[in-house]
Amino acid sequence: MRRELHGQGAARGSALGRARVRMPHVLEIVEERVEDAEAELARLHEAIRIVRLEMQALRERLQGALAHEAGEFLDLHALLLDDPELLQGLDALIREERYSADYALRLQRERIAGVFADMDDDYLRSRIDDIDQVIGRIHAALHRDPTGVGGVAGEILVTDNVAPAELAQLQGQGVMAVVTTGGSPLSHSAILARSLHLPLVVGAAMALQKVNDGDVLVVDGATGTVVLEPDAADLRAHRARLRDQARERRQLRRLRRVPSRTLDGVDIRLWANAESREDVAEAHALGAAGVGLYRTEFLFLENRELPDEERQFRAYRDLVLGMTGRTVTIRTLDLGADKADRSGLVLDNEPNPAMGVRGVRLSLRRPGLFETQLRAIARASGYGPVRLLLPMVSGREEVLEARARLERVRRELRDAGQPVADEIPVGAMIEVPAAALALPGFIGELDFLSVGTNDLVQYLLAADRNNDALGELYSPLHPAVLRLLAMVARTARERGKPVAVCGEIAGDAAFVPLLLALGMEELSMHPGTLLEVRRAVRGCDLGRLRARLPGLLRARDRAGIEAWMHKVLPNDDKEAIMAR
């Protein structure tokens, strides 16, 4: 019987397939004891070995922005697999209590969850999701049929949540789409699903109760609609969406060489976010103005040893050469205790790592490390135009100290006969609300600005974007967010400083009219979304949008902002933005 479920569209696309239902990771396993404890231990250790190998293989296959985002989670899960507290506790439960491996996993999960639940910090409490992911992987490996099981090709995964690290693996196995009961359209998983062009619907609250293995589903990742046992009209609508998507891809390919110019003749600069040669090549081919954000963290996350100056220099030089004269913006190390770190660089046991020693704070605390990176970047500037971007800036003092160190490094390199650019513009990431509010007092020390909306929204609203319970609160469509963005844009314009938006909303075509209205004329995004954004820019009348800005800033809530957007959005984008 036909039934309709509704969630939030998180990654566009239409999919038709059979449901593969995966229940939550929390293990509901009855107490069971074994006769041969050593054999059970061997079985457990083999399952852990299999999980390690699977995660390592997936990590090696990831490239570009996907490696950055999903790699963080894979690295964290790898660290958890080696956690003595987890492993020794499991061994003790099996060897001393003679519990089965499955029941030992359940007991150990409950023990660790109890410890996390007693913590005062919301961020650390939320890490139990990672424990569940790791234990779920081990449990699955314990029960894997060695003769092989039916694949998931052509199926639609229905589950409570999906980890970012799983998405590439699922797509590689042929999964057509994912439907979750939790999650947020702005979570890491949603960002990755959009990069992979894997349809994703989140927040479909009743999916696990209503959907059974083998049910036929039609998933619309734009509107968040999931249809069980679709009828003829649903199938016709699905085929129509597929035709529209194919036509859209053909139209987008024609935009590779056209200018990013509004209807009233204003050029909008579209930059690319990058961290790999593949990203750079794609950005170049699509006509990006340059690289607006080059992440350097991957150099520090790949190995246990810190990258030396020469290794960093080669990576940055190749980036500059790859853009053939277009400007590249290199962000200094944005690493902190909220990210898995193999090098031992970050501080352990920070009470609130998301607001701890990270970004420029970490760099200034480690001057030797910072100056090594600055030397590598300065040397790369001899091969083409380079800008330096400082992450997690809070105020003027950090900018002044970083600039002083850069100037000293440049002077030393010139004295040593090294080719270095006459000027290396210095910019700041505006992602801490204090920096946005204090900007008039230190913008004179900067050459450009880059607004990191992912963190800015998170810190301004005190809402973790990966916390499902806060999914409705974490949204850029909040009056405080828009007013702060408008203030930053106005301050930059008055002082003649270029400002770009490099957070996730910059790569979402549905947000383009809003960002242009707020005064943003530079956007930086994953190369995979650049053509969609260019098309959106070319459909906007900037003068008309700016004239409507007062009405946008008068909006008192999300509903008012959505009503404003509904009036200015092209019809094709209205459903997508209202699902955000």
Buried (B, 14 or more C-beta within 10 A) or exposed (E): EEEEBBBBBBBBBBBBBBBBBBEBBBBEBEEEEBEEBEEBBEBBBEBBEBBBEBBEEBBEEBBBBBBBBBBBBBBBBBBBBEEEEBBEBBBEBBBEBBBBBBBBBBBBBEEBBEEBEEBEBBBBBBBBBBBBBBBBBBBBBBEEEEEEEEEBEEBBBBBBBBBBBBBBBBBEEEBBBBBBBBBBBBBBBBBBBBBBBBBBBBBBEEBBEBBEEEBBBBBBBBBBBBBBEBEEEBBEBBEEBBEEBEEBEEEBEEBEEEBBBBEEEBEBBBBBBBBBBBBBBBBBEBBBBBBBBBBBBBBBBBEEEBBEBEBBBBBBBBBBBBBEEBBBBBBBBBBBBBBBBBBEBBBEEBEEBBBBBBBBBBBBEBEEBBBBBBBBBBBBBBBBBBBBBBBBBBBBEBBEBBBEBBBEBBEBBEEEEEEBBEEBBBBBBBBBBEBBEBBEEBBEBBBBBBBBBBBBBBBBBEBBBBBBEBBEBBBBBBBEBBBBBBBBBBBBEEBEBBBBBBBBBBBBBBBBBBBBBBBBBBBBBBBBBBBBBBBBBBBBBBEBBBEBBEBBBEBEEBEBBBEBBEEBBBEBBBBBBBBB
